[in-house]
Amino acid sequence: MIGTIVFGLIIGAVAKFLMPGKDPGGFILTCLLGIAGSLVGGYIGRALHLYAEGEAAGWLMSLLGAVLLLAVYRMITVRAK
């Protein structure tokens, strides 16, 4: 569990580094974004038959999922203003 949180934190930080900009939220949001991105990346990888069922997503797919979630999050927060 702690390993997943640390992995999510790293993935979330890299995703924010790749998509710089002003985002509401801080450390907690970055961690949650990374963890959720890993889950989304794993789901996409399994849908594309890159990973077997139950296999954890790799760095690239986790990062892709986190960047995708960050883009969606930004679209939602821009429309809310």
PyMOL commands that set and color helices and strands:
alter all, ss='L'
color gray80, all
select helices_A, chain A and resi 2-18+27-47+59-80
alter helices_A, ss='H'
color red, helices_A
deselect
rebuild
show_as cartoon
